[in-house]
Amino acid sequence: MKTVVNIKVDKDIKVRAQELAQDFGLSLSTVINAYLRQFVKEERIVFSGAPKMTVELEKMLGIIDRDIKNRKNLSKDIKNSDDLDNYFSSL
């Protein structure tokens, strides 16, 4: 059986949460239900957010991706401990 829960939330938070839920292909109701299920099941509250990539890291990964595609700045394949020793000796 379903029921309705009325809560007061800042309008900006509600709009941003709806947009974010939509980005994940979910409704805000689905997200809230999932959080409530987790809260009841685990009997604890967890506040966390997925880490976001910084602009600097994004640029660095772009350079690395381009180097890989152009086969630049790559080390040789290391298949055994001798290869590893030789690689470190060459540095």
C-alpha positions as CSV (number, residue, x, y, z in Angstrom):
1,M,0.0,0.0,0.0
2,K,1.3,3.4,-0.9
3,T,1.0,6.6,1.1
4,V,1.8,10.3,0.6
5,V,4.5,12.1,2.6
6,N,4.5,15.9,2.7
7,I,7.8,17.5,3.5
8,K,9.0,21.1,3.2
9,V,12.1,21.7,1.1
10,D,13.7,24.8,-0.2
11,K,12.4,25.4,-3.7
12,D,15.9,25.6,-5.2
13,I,16.9,22.2,-3.6
14,K,13.7,20.6,-5.0
15,V,14.3,21.8,-8.5
16,R,18.0,20.9,-8.5
17,A,17.1,17.4,-7.0
18,Q,14.5,16.8,-9.7
19,E,16.9,17.8,-12.5
20,L,19.6,15.5,-11.1
21,A,17.2,12.6,-10.7
22,Q,16.0,13.2,-14.2
23,D,19.7,13.1,-15.4
24,F,19.8,9.6,-13.9
25,G,16.6,8.7,-15.6
26,L,14.7,8.6,-12.3
27,S,11.9,10.5,-10.7
28,L,12.5,12.4,-7.4
29,S,9.9,10.1,-5.8
30,T,12.0,7.1,-6.8
31,V,15.1,8.6,-5.3
32,I,13.4,9.5,-2.0
33,N,11.9,6.0,-1.8
34,A,15.3,4.5,-2.3
35,Y,16.9,6.6,0.4
36,L,14.0,5.8,2.8
37,R,14.4,2.0,2.1
38,Q,18.1,2.2,2.8
39,F,17.5,4.2,6.0
40,V,15.1,1.6,7.3
41,K,17.2,-1.4,6.2
42,E,20.5,-0.1,7.6
43,E,19.2,2.0,10.5
44,R,21.7,4.7,9.7
45,I,22.0,7.9,7.7
46,V,24.8,8.3,5.1
47,F,25.6,11.6,3.6
48,S,28.0,11.4,0.7
49,G,28.4,12.5,-2.8
50,A,30.3,11.1,-5.8
51,P,33.6,12.9,-6.2
52,K,33.6,15.2,-9.2
53,M,36.5,15.5,-11.6
54,T,38.4,18.8,-11.4
55,V,39.0,20.9,-14.5
56,E,42.7,20.2,-14.1
57,L,42.3,16.5,-13.9
58,E,40.0,16.5,-16.9
59,K,42.6,18.4,-18.9
60,M,45.4,16.0,-17.8
61,L,43.3,13.0,-18.8
62,G,42.6,14.6,-22.1
63,I,46.4,14.9,-22.7
64,I,46.9,11.3,-21.6
65,D,44.1,10.0,-23.8
66,R,45.6,11.9,-26.8
67,D,49.1,10.5,-26.0
68,I,47.7,7.0,-25.9
69,K,46.0,7.4,-29.2
70,N,49.2,8.8,-30.8
71,R,51.3,6.1,-29.0
72,K,53.4,8.8,-27.3
73,N,54.9,8.9,-23.8
74,L,54.3,5.2,-23.3
75,S,56.5,2.7,-21.5
76,K,57.4,-0.7,-23.0
77,D,55.3,-3.7,-22.0
78,I,56.5,-5.2,-18.8
79,K,56.0,-8.9,-18.8
80,N,58.2,-10.2,-16.0
81,S,60.5,-9.0,-13.2
82,D,63.5,-8.7,-15.5
83,D,61.6,-6.3,-17.7
84,L,60.7,-4.3,-14.6
85,D,64.3,-4.2,-13.4
86,N,65.5,-3.1,-16.8
87,Y,62.8,-0.4,-17.0
88,F,63.7,1.1,-13.6
89,S,67.4,0.9,-14.4
90,S,66.9,2.9,-17.6
91,L,65.3,5.8,-15.7
